[in-house]
Structure formats: structure tokens, C-alpha cells
Amino acid sequence: QAPRTGARPQALKRCLTNLVSNAVSFGERARIELYDGAALRILVHDDGPGIPAEALERVFEPFFRLEASRSRDTGGSGLGLSIARDVAQAHGGTVLLRNRPEGGLTAELRLPRGGGSR
């Protein structure tokens, strides 16, 4: 039997859905890696254009959208990454973004072992 935690499965599902949806929207496909160690790490890689370095933190602000994603056809409301980080933080974790040297972006969801939402 799995240990009981304060995790909110639907919220975590929304967090992961937002990260994967962004990868598919901006990079056409997503590659996911899972690391189970001292912390649970889920990496979502895409092959899109990445994010300008100066905007890597700003994209977590509610309603912030990069110029390239302003079209309703290609961009959302600007809430997906904000929601993803809020959910991660509510579970004692975080979401980090980094541009990949070969191109594209990696979104990393880190959650402590044992879950426990705050």
C-alpha cells in the first residue's frame, strides 16, 4: 500500500498537463524523464525555440506571455506555468525552466519525497 500523503492528485495532474501541453505547443513534441531519488524529479523536454534568458522567471507571472505566443491560435491565457509552479509549491516543490544547449526548453518539476501539501 502506498504511503498516505497530503498530495492533491488532481492539482498535480493539472501541473503536469500544463508542462506537457506547453512542450507540445511550442516544440511539437515532448520527451519526459522521471528520476526517483531524494526528491521526485520530472523533466519535460521540448525542441522548440526556448525562452529568452531574461524571461525565464517572468513566464511564471500570471498572464505573462512572450511576444511569439500572443496569437490565440498558438498561445494560451498565460496562466499555465503560473498554475504549475503554484501547485508544485503547494506540495513543497518547485518548477524550474532552463534552455537546452542543443535548442529547446526543459521544464523540471521537483517534489519532495513523502508529498505533504502545505
Summary of the structure (lengths in Angstrom):
residues: 118
radius of gyration: 14.3
end to end distance: 23.1
largest distance: 47.6
contacts: 338
relative contact order: 0.25
helix: 33%
strand: 25%
